[in-house]
Amino acid sequence: MRVLTLVVFGSIAALPAIAQQPQGDGGSSDDAALQRERAIERCEENRGSDCETDAGLAEWLLQERSRDEAEAEGSRSIHQNAPRPTPR
């Protein structure tokens, strides 16, 4: 009986942690919409000529990516552990 009580209380204690976990892929579409809105705002603040089309926002959308997103998309980045060429 004591074990059953511990299991029940343990599962109740875990409920808040379960409730805080992101649900599915809904967050990424919201993130993309927020990134697009911020890109449009930045484009308009800098007097961009085309702040509505994907082509006009391409530069601004690139700046909205996180470092992880950039690396996942194949961004060229310099790694600290990469060998450096020796001077001649």
Backbone as a printed PyTorch tensor [residue, N CA C, xyz], in Angstrom:
tensor([[[  0.8150,  -1.1930,   0.0000],
         [  0.0000,   0.0000,   0.0000],
         [  0.8640,   1.2650,   0.0000]],

        [[  1.9660,   1.1930,   0.7360],
         [  2.8560,   2.3510,   0.8220],
         [  3.4920,   2.6650,  -0.5390]],

        [[  3.8320,   1.6180,  -1.2780],
         [  4.4170,   1.8040,  -2.6020],
         [  3.4160,   2.4570,  -3.5350]],

        [[  2.1740,   2.0210,  -3.4740],
         [  1.1310,   2.5900,  -4.3110],
         [  0.9430,   4.0760,  -4.0110]],

        [[  1.0020,   4.4380,  -2.7440],
         [  0.8630,   5.8380,  -2.3500],
         [  2.0120,   6.6670,  -2.9200]],

        [[  3.2280,   6.1370,  -2.8730],
         [  4.3840,   6.8500,  -3.4210],
         [  4.2760,   7.0270,  -4.9310]],

        [[  3.7890,   6.0140,  -5.6130],
         [  3.6290,   6.1020,  -7.0630],
         [  2.5970,   7.1690,  -7.4210]],

        [[  1.4890,   7.1870,  -6.7020],
         [  0.4340,   8.1590,  -6.9820],
         [  0.9320,   9.5760,  -6.7370]],

        [[  1.5670,   9.7990,  -5.5860],
         [  2.0640,  11.1400,  -5.2880],
         [  3.2060,  11.5450,  -6.2220]],

        [[  4.0210,  10.6050,  -6.6380],
         [  5.1020,  10.8950,  -7.5870],
         [  4.5640,  11.3260,  -8.9390]],

        [[  3.5000,  10.6620,  -9.3870],
         [  2.9190,  11.0330, -10.6810],
         [  2.2060,  12.3770, -10.5970]],

        [[  1.6000,  12.6750,  -9.4530],
         [  0.9560,  13.9800,  -9.2800],
         [  1.9970,  15.0900,  -9.2740]],

        [[  3.1420,  14.8340,  -8.6620],
         [  4.2020,  15.8380,  -8.6170],
         [  4.7800,  16.1030, -10.0040]],

        [[  4.7100,  15.1270, -10.9070],
         [  5.2670,  15.2890, -12.2490],
         [  4.3130,  16.0090, -13.1970]],

        [[  3.0660,  16.1750, -12.8530],
         [  2.0930,  16.8020, -13.7490],
         [  2.4720,  18.2140, -14.1830]],

        [[  2.9390,  19.1020, -13.3020],
         [  3.3210,  20.4340, -13.7850],
         [  4.4340,  20.3960, -14.8330]],

        [[  5.3870,  19.5020, -14.6800],
         [  6.4730,  19.3910, -15.6560],
         [  5.9450,  18.8990, -16.9990]],

        [[  5.0180,  17.9800, -16.9640],
         [  4.4360,  17.4690, -18.2110],
         [  3.6320,  18.5630, -18.9090]],

        [[  2.9130,  19.3580, -18.1400],
         [  2.0790,  20.4180, -18.7060],
         [  2.9150,  21.5150, -19.3580]],

        [[  4.1590,  21.7100, -18.9370],
         [  5.0000,  22.7700, -19.4710],
         [  5.7280,  22.3750, -20.7400]],

        [[  5.7090,  21.1010, -21.0940],
         [  6.4050,  20.6580, -22.2910],
         [  5.6770,  21.1570, -23.5280]],

        [[  6.4370,  21.5690, -24.5650],
         [  5.7890,  22.0370, -25.7920],
         [  4.9920,  20.9250, -26.4460]],

        [[  3.8790,  21.2820, -27.0180],
         [  2.9880,  20.3230, -27.6460],
         [  3.2020,  20.3060, -29.1490]],

        [[  3.6820,  19.2110, -29.6710],
         [  3.8030,  19.0150, -31.1040],
         [  4.6910,  20.0340, -31.7980]],

        [[  4.3070,  20.3810, -33.0390],
         [  5.0860,  21.2860, -33.8710],
         [  4.4380,  22.6620, -33.9430]],

        [[  3.4450,  22.9320, -33.1220],
         [  2.7470,  24.2090, -33.1540],
         [  3.6500,  25.3810, -32.8410]],

        [[  4.6720,  25.1740, -32.0250],
         [  5.5680,  26.2500, -31.6420],
         [  6.4140,  26.7580, -32.7920]],

        [[  6.8230,  25.8750, -33.6910],
         [  7.7040,  26.3110, -34.7710],
         [  6.9760,  27.2060, -35.7710]],

        [[  5.6970,  26.9580, -36.0130],
         [  4.9660,  27.8260, -36.9390],
         [  4.7350,  29.1930, -36.3060]],

        [[  4.4980,  29.1980, -34.9880],
         [  4.3610,  30.4780, -34.2820],
         [  5.6770,  31.2350, -34.3020]],

        [[  6.7790,  30.5130, -34.1080],
         [  8.0980,  31.1460, -34.1440],
         [  8.3840,  31.7320, -35.5240]],

        [[  8.0170,  31.0110, -36.5580],
         [  8.2540,  31.5000, -37.9150],
         [  7.4390,  32.7590, -38.1830]],

        [[  6.2020,  32.7860, -37.6800],
         [  5.3630,  33.9720, -37.8730],
         [  5.9390,  35.1640, -37.1160]],

        [[  6.4370,  34.9250, -35.8960],
         [  7.0530,  36.0130, -35.1280],
         [  8.3230,  36.5160, -35.7940]],

        [[  9.1240,  35.5840, -36.3210],
         [ 10.3430,  35.9880, -37.0210],
         [ 10.0040,  36.8360, -38.2390]],

        [[  8.9660,  36.4470, -38.9590],
         [  8.5610,  37.2150, -40.1440],
         [  8.0850,  38.5990, -39.7460]],

        [[  7.2980,  38.7010, -38.6700],
         [  6.8270,  40.0160, -38.2090],
         [  7.9910,  40.9120, -37.8070]],

        [[  8.9680,  40.3370, -37.0840],
         [ 10.1370,  41.1320, -36.6820],
         [ 10.9520,  41.5480, -37.8960]],

        [[ 11.0490,  40.6620, -38.8880],
         [ 11.7850,  40.9970, -40.1110],
         [ 11.0980,  42.1390, -40.8520]],

        [[  9.7780,  42.1180, -40.9190],
         [  9.0360,  43.1990, -41.5850],
         [  9.2570,  44.5100, -40.8450]],

        [[  9.1860,  44.4650, -39.5160],
         [  9.4100,  45.6810, -38.7250],
         [ 10.8140,  46.2340, -38.9550]],

        [[ 11.8090,  45.3540, -38.9380],
         [ 13.1870,  45.7990, -39.1360],
         [ 13.3780,  46.3670, -40.5370]],

        [[ 12.7580,  45.7390, -41.5320],
         [ 12.8460,  46.2160, -42.9100],
         [ 12.2480,  47.6150, -43.0310]],

        [[ 11.0690,  47.8150, -42.4370],
         [ 10.4170,  49.1200, -42.5170],
         [ 11.1950,  50.1910, -41.7510]],

        [[ 11.7740,  49.8210, -40.6050],
         [ 12.5710,  50.7800, -39.8270],
         [ 13.7910,  51.2500, -40.6180]],

        [[ 14.3370,  50.3540, -41.4380],
         [ 15.5200,  50.6880, -42.2230],
         [ 15.1700,  51.1340, -43.6320]],

        [[ 13.9120,  51.4920, -43.8150],
         [ 13.4060,  52.0090, -45.0930],
         [ 13.6860,  51.0710, -46.2740]],

        [[ 13.4170,  49.7830, -46.0440],
         [ 13.5700,  48.8080, -47.1130],
         [ 12.5730,  49.0640, -48.2250]],

        [[ 12.9540,  48.7410, -49.4320],
         [ 12.0800,  49.0310, -50.5660],
         [ 11.0170,  47.9500, -50.7730]],

        [[ 11.2830,  46.7100, -50.3370],
         [ 10.3270,  45.6190, -50.5240],
         [ 10.2260,  44.8360, -49.2220]],

        [[  9.2710,  45.2190, -48.4010],
         [  9.1230,  44.5980, -47.0840],
         [  7.9440,  43.6280, -47.0210]],

        [[  7.4120,  43.2220, -48.1580],
         [  6.2450,  42.3520, -48.1640],
         [  6.5260,  40.9850, -48.7760]],

        [[  7.3300,  40.9240, -49.8230],
         [  7.5600,  39.6510, -50.4960],
         [  8.6810,  38.8770, -49.8100]],

        [[  8.7130,  37.5640, -50.0680],
         [  9.7710,  36.7230, -49.4980],
         [ 11.1440,  37.1450, -50.0000]],

        [[ 11.2240,  37.5270, -51.2630],
         [ 12.5070,  37.9530, -51.8180],
         [ 13.0010,  39.2310, -51.1520]],

        [[ 12.0950,  40.1630, -50.8920],
         [ 12.4810,  41.4070, -50.2520],
         [ 12.8440,  41.2410, -48.7920]],

        [[ 12.2600,  40.2370, -48.1420],
         [ 12.5200,  40.0000, -46.7200],
         [ 13.6490,  38.9950, -46.4790]],

        [[ 14.2210,  38.4440, -47.5230],
         [ 15.2240,  37.3910, -47.3580],
         [ 16.3660,  37.8260, -46.4460]],

        [[ 16.9030,  39.0030, -46.6640],
         [ 18.0180,  39.4990, -45.8410],
         [ 17.6090,  39.6240, -44.3830]],

        [[ 16.4150,  40.1390, -44.1520],
         [ 15.9490,  40.3740, -42.7880],
         [ 15.5950,  39.0720, -42.0890]],

        [[ 15.0700,  38.1080, -42.8330],
         [ 14.7500,  36.8130, -42.2560],
         [ 16.0170,  36.0600, -41.8620]],

        [[ 17.0800,  36.2340, -42.6300],
         [ 18.3550,  35.6070, -42.2660],
         [ 18.8540,  36.1230, -40.9230]],

        [[ 18.6320,  37.3870, -40.6560],
         [ 19.0910,  37.9790, -39.3960],
         [ 18.2450,  37.5330, -38.2140]],

        [[ 17.0540,  37.0280, -38.4570],
         [ 16.1680,  36.5890, -37.3860],
         [ 16.4450,  35.1550, -36.9330]],

        [[ 17.2610,  34.4100, -37.6750],
         [ 17.5350,  33.0280, -37.3110],
         [ 18.3960,  32.9460, -36.0620]],

        [[ 18.1970,  31.8890, -35.2930],
         [ 19.0760,  31.6370, -34.1600],
         [ 20.3460,  30.9730, -34.6910]],

        [[ 21.3540,  30.9050, -33.8690],
         [ 22.6080,  30.2770, -34.2810],
         [ 22.3790,  28.8090, -34.6290]],

        [[ 21.5530,  28.1150, -33.8340],
         [ 21.2630,  26.7100, -34.1040],
         [ 20.5610,  26.5310, -35.4440]],

        [[ 19.6110,  27.4210, -35.7450],
         [ 18.9130,  27.3470, -37.0290],
         [ 19.8810,  27.5780, -38.1800]],

        [[ 20.7800,  28.5230, -38.0320],
         [ 21.7360,  28.8290, -39.0910],
         [ 22.6560,  27.6440, -39.3390]],

        [[ 23.1450,  27.0250, -38.2790],
         [ 24.0320,  25.8740, -38.4480],
         [ 23.2880,  24.6830, -39.0300]],

        [[ 22.0320,  24.4970, -38.6390],
         [ 21.2400,  23.3940, -39.1720],
         [ 20.9660,  23.5690, -40.6640]],

        [[ 20.8850,  24.8160, -41.1140],
         [ 20.6310,  25.0940, -42.5240],
         [ 21.9090,  25.1410, -43.3440]],

        [[ 23.0460,  24.8340, -42.7250],
         [ 24.2970,  24.7700, -43.4660],
         [ 25.0360,  26.0890, -43.5560]],

        [[ 24.8140,  26.9720, -42.6030],
         [ 25.5170,  28.2440, -42.6000],
         [ 27.0080,  27.9960, -42.4390]],

        [[ 27.7880,  28.7850, -43.0990],
         [ 29.2400,  28.6560, -42.9740],
         [ 29.6780,  29.3620, -41.7070]],

        [[ 30.1730,  28.6040, -40.7740],
         [ 30.6460,  29.1980, -39.5380],
         [ 32.0410,  28.6720, -39.2310]],

        [[ 32.8140,  29.4720, -38.5530],
         [ 34.1680,  29.0850, -38.1880],
         [ 34.1060,  28.4200, -36.8280]],

        [[ 34.5780,  27.1930, -36.7690],
         [ 34.5960,  26.4730, -35.5070],
         [ 35.9270,  26.7250, -34.8170]],

        [[ 35.8800,  26.8390, -33.5090],
         [ 37.0950,  27.1380, -32.7610],
         [ 38.1040,  25.9980, -32.8410]],

        [[ 37.6480,  24.7680, -33.0020],
         [ 38.5390,  23.6260, -33.0260],
         [ 39.0380,  23.2930, -34.4310]],

        [[ 38.6340,  24.0530, -35.4170],
         [ 39.0530,  23.7840, -36.7830],
         [ 40.5250,  24.1410, -36.9570]],

        [[ 41.2650,  23.3490, -37.7130],
         [ 42.6800,  23.6780, -37.9150],
         [ 42.8130,  24.9540, -38.7410]],

        [[ 43.7720,  25.7600, -38.3840],
         [ 44.0100,  27.0100, -39.0970],
         [ 45.1950,  26.8300, -40.0360]],

        [[ 45.1490,  27.4970, -41.1680],
         [ 46.2940,  27.3690, -42.0880],
         [ 47.5340,  28.0470, -41.4790]],

        [[ 48.6650,  27.4480, -41.7460],
         [ 49.9050,  28.0110, -41.2250],
         [ 50.4200,  29.0800, -42.1660]],

        [[ 50.9280,  30.1800, -41.6250],
         [ 51.4590,  31.2450, -42.4940],
         [ 52.7350,  30.7810, -43.1780]],

        [[ 52.9670,  31.2630, -44.3640],
         [ 54.1770,  30.8840, -45.1250],
         [ 55.2740,  31.8760, -44.9650]]])
